[in-house]
């Protein structure tokens, strides 16, 4: 399938991480989502029922970032991907990238990200 919808840089403030200060102080997280689904009907009908509501998907991602802290962004990415597939049945494949630009590492870097792909 070659049809995709991409959402980039969905922001949320969350309390994910292994360290006490991450759980206490929180930090910014950004999520990119690529959805694979058949957009043939939507491209001709111009009707929302023939696609997915990316506003609802964005809200779902923010909810996951801002609630239920986890130790690893790998877990957060997987949780987002599974929930998207569960709640949006038209989606066949979802790719989720979680960015943690303020990750507590000694090296100077721009970003640390984890990417997962889940299929129906």
N, C-alpha and C positions, 0 to 999 in steps of 0.2 A: 504494500500500500504506500502511495507516495503523498497522500493528502495529510497536511499537518496544520495544527494551530500552535503557535508559540507564545508563551507569556514569560517575560524576562524581568528580573529584578523585583519580584514581589517582596516587599519589606515587612518585617515584623521584629519586635523586640522580645527576646525570649531568655530563658534561664537554663539553657542546656549546657552541659559540660561536666567534666570529671571533677573539677576543683571547686572547693567551697566558695571562693570568690565569684566564680561564674554563676553558681546557683543563687548567691546572695545579690550580686550587683547586676547581673544580666548583660546582654550585649545585642548588637544588631545582627540579624540573619537576613539573607536574601535568597530567594528561591527562583529558579528558572524551571519552567515546565514545557515539555513538548508533547503534544497529544497527537496520536495517529488515529485517524478515523476516516470513514468514507464521506467525503463532502460533496459527492455528485449531486444528491438531491438538493442540498442547501444552495449549491451554486446555480441551480436553475429555478428553484422555487422562491428563494429569497425569504424563507420562513425559519424562524428560530427553532421550531420543532424538528427541523431536519439537521440540526447541528447540536452543539453543546453551548451552554451559557458560560462564557469564560469569566463573567463577573462572579458567578457563583463559585467557580473553581478558584478564583483569586481569593475570595472570602474563606473558602475551605482551607487554603494554604495558610492564610494569616491565622486562622483559628488553631491550626496545628503548631505553628511557630510559637504562638503566645500562650499555649496551655500545655499541661502535662510534660514537665521537663524530663529529658532523657540524658544519659551520659554521652552518647555518641551521635554525631550528625548522620552517621550511617543509619541509625535507628529512625531518626526523624525523617530522612529521605524515604526510607521504606514505608513508613507509616503514612506519609502523604500519598505516595504512589498507590498503595493498596486502597486507601479511602477514595481516591479519584476513580479507580476502576470499579469499586463497589457502588458508588453513587451515580456514576455516569456510564450507563451501559453501552452507549454508542462507541466509546473509546476502546480501541483494540490494543494499543500499546501506549504506555506513558513513560516518559523519561523525566526524572526529577533530579535537579542539581541543587544542593544546599551549599551556600557560601557562608563561611564563617571568617570574615576578614580580620576580626580582632582575636583570633585564636591565640591562646597563651603559649607561644613558642619562642625560643631564644633568637632565631634568625629573623632578619627583617624580610618581610614579604608582603605582597599586595593582597593575597587571598589564599585561603585553603578551602577547597570544595570537594564534595563527594557527589558522585553521580550514580544513580541506580536506574535500571530499566525493568519494568514489569509488563507482562503480557497477559492477555485474557486467555 
